[in-house]
């Protein structure tokens, strides 16, 4: 039911590239509250995989950080070319 609602919202807004499940929240707090992440945390806790889970989360955060830095540097380069 939830997926149907998000796909309707995406169609209504004209955003066909990303649905609600594919969009990443902007803040870490909202990211942690995604149902998929809550299930991931529960799985980690129940199976005593804390160290491995932390390594996975760290990798995800570092890749997002690298993407943001790359986007910023490309924006700066394009701004320098225009000026």
Secondary structure by P-SEA (a helix, b strand, c coil): caaaaaaaaaaaaccccccccccccccaaaaaacaaaaaaaaaaaaacaaaaaaaaaaaaaaaaaaaaaaaaaaaaaaaaaac
